[in-house]
Amino acid sequence: MPPLTVCLLTSEMMPFAKTGGLADVAGALALELAQRGADARAFMPLYGSVLQGPWKFAPVPEVQDVAIELGATKYAFSLLTSNLPGSKTRAWFIDCPKFFRRASLYTNDPDEYRRFVFFTRAVIESCQRLHFAPAIFHCNDWHAALVPLLLRTAYSWDKLFAGSRSVLTIHNIGYQGLMPASAALELDLSPSEPLLDAADLADGIINPLKSGILLADAVTTVSPTYAKEICETPLGMGMEQTLRARADGVTGILNGVDYRLWDPRVDPQLKVHFEPDDLSGKLANKYQVLAAHGLTFVRSRPLIAIVSRLTDQKGFDLLHEALPALLEQRDFNLIVLGSGEARYEKLFADLAVQYAGRVGFRAGYDEALAHLMEAGSDMFLMPSRYEPCGLNQMYSLRYGTIPIVHKTGGLADSVQHFDPASGRGTGCVFNDFDVGAISWAMNTVFDWYANTALWKKLMRNAMAQDFSWGRQVLEYEALYRRLQGIDASKK
């Protein structure tokens, strides 16, 4: 088979910039594809925060000071590259200070949609100047979802892309990038109007994500269960009918884990490593993470971790009622790392004061601390209302940190409820999204923890799971080949 050529467009990518799981996926997928012989080039904006990091950037001579006109305004960008750490695979960066030197990756600025339309155009223009003809444009979320539209309109003249196909991956359908219908003129999308959703235009909006769903050659999302949920339930956030209208449906491909970074045997962030046959290192990490939060170590006391954005989607409204009661009834430690809605930050900050020595809260995000929390905790709580995929539950399994999860999306696809009688299962899964269910789940896991032999069995079950990208990338490859009219089983 000829080698694949893939252009991945992403608004964030590890280790350069991260707000969620998209960043982990983009970097890992590019690396895995490259290791399997593909010419995979992942493009992202060059944010100001990225420039402040330790990375070395090299300008791409063919793509410097390139002008792009959006409406009556002319902008310029340059292309830079930097190697993904520990590899020869390059990441590609669109440098436009006007759009990307801001205080955060994403903003509430009125030109937010303009920023990412520009990014999308700049990636296509870069491919032109590099004479790079991707077999696949792999677009992630609304930020790049206009690629299929632009390939059919503004860039339809360029024979370089005559054989290109597009894949749109939806990481969270709740974010759709809505822009006013006037943006069609403002962003030179007027020639594309016949391909835009007429009902949306009549309502005065353009929905980039809907455009991608309608026009991409394939639509994927990040777990099989989430693929069903967004087509059949209100979790589709208004896109259910649009998704169901696709003849080929929506393909759910569970995200993978980069075990070079997330494995207690080799984790570069840890001082003490461990493995299933020798779990003594886990206890050493537990001492460290408790000390980092100023908490007291008690041998019989389990430690629960939360690393998350603190939002409604993540299910933290259940904890307002459940946690205080559980802290009164059961003896356990809780550590939380995250930021988000003020009411949830206040909840955890107040609990840290009320239960000093048992509860710790760190606002913000700290990559090294996140790894230490995975390694040193006994349980990991993810009560998400919905979860397209989730990665922390898969990280947790590898560290023998038992996930407590709501049965939704990727959580349902990656965690099997433990049955003490048969010894099968990897975590605790609760079905109903309510206070009673999450309280039942936490009490159940506390009871399992009290049985040392049972708990070791559960830990080893969890650590034996394999969600490596080496397995998951095969599904993407098969999809790419199918879109190119090539049967991957015939070499």
HELIX and SHEET records of a PDB file:
HELIX    1   1 GLY A   21  GLN A   35  1                                  15    
HELIX    2   2 GLY A   48  LEU A   51  1                                   4    
HELIX    3   3 PRO A   97  PHE A  100  1                                   4    
HELIX    4   4 GLU A  112  LEU A  130  1                                  19    
HELIX    5   5 TRP A  142  ALA A  144  5                                   3    
HELIX    6   6 VAL A  147  ARG A  152  1                                   6    
HELIX    7   7 LYS A  159  PHE A  161  5                                   3    
HELIX    8   8 ALA A  183  GLU A  186  1                                   4    
HELIX    9   9 SER A  190  LEU A  195  5                                   6    
HELIX   10  10 ALA A  198  ALA A  202  1                                   5    
HELIX   11  11 PRO A  208  LEU A  215  1                                   8    
HELIX   12  12 PRO A  224  GLU A  232  1                                   9    
HELIX   13  13 PRO A  234  GLY A  236  5                                   3    
HELIX   14  14 GLU A  240  ARG A  244  1                                   5    
HELIX   15  15 SER A  280  ALA A  292  1                                  13    
HELIX   16  16 ASP A  312  LYS A  314  5                                   3    
HELIX   17  17 PHE A  316  LEU A  318  5                                   3    
HELIX   18  18 LEU A  319  GLN A  329  1                                  11    
HELIX   19  19 ALA A  342  GLN A  354  1                                  13    
HELIX   20  20 GLU A  367  GLY A  376  1                                  10    
HELIX   21  21 ASN A  392  ARG A  398  1                                   7    
HELIX   22  22 GLY A  409  SER A  414  1                                   6    
HELIX   23  23 VAL A  435  TYR A  449  1                                  15    
HELIX   24  24 THR A  452  MET A  463  1                                  12    
HELIX   25  25 TRP A  469  LEU A  483  1                                  15    
SHEET    1   A 9 ALA A  58  PRO A  59  0                                        
SHEET    2   A 9 THR A  73  ASN A  83 -1                                        
SHEET    3   A 9 ARG A  90  ASP A  95 -1                                        
SHEET    4   A 9 ASP A  39  PRO A  45  1                                        
SHEET    5   A 9 THR A   5  LEU A   9  1                                        
SHEET    6   A 9 ILE A 136  ASN A 140  1                                        
SHEET    7   A 9 ARG A 165  ILE A 170  1                                        
SHEET    8   A 9 ALA A 218  THR A 221  1                                        
SHEET    9   A 9 THR A 251  GLY A 252  1                                        
SHEET    1   B 3 ALA A  58  PRO A  59  0                                        
SHEET    2   B 3 THR A  73  ASN A  83 -1                                        
SHEET    3   B 3 VAL A  66  LEU A  70 -1                                        
SHEET    1   C 2 MET A 179  PRO A 180  0                                        
SHEET    2   C 2 ILE A 205  ILE A 206 -1                                        
SHEET    1   D 6 VAL A 359  ALA A 363  0                                        
SHEET    2   D 6 ASN A 333  GLY A 340  1                                        
SHEET    3   D 6 LEU A 303  LEU A 310  1                                        
SHEET    4   D 6 MET A 379  MET A 382  1                                        
SHEET    5   D 6 ILE A 402  HIS A 406  1                                        
SHEET    6   D 6 CYS A 428  PHE A 430  1                                        
END                                                                             
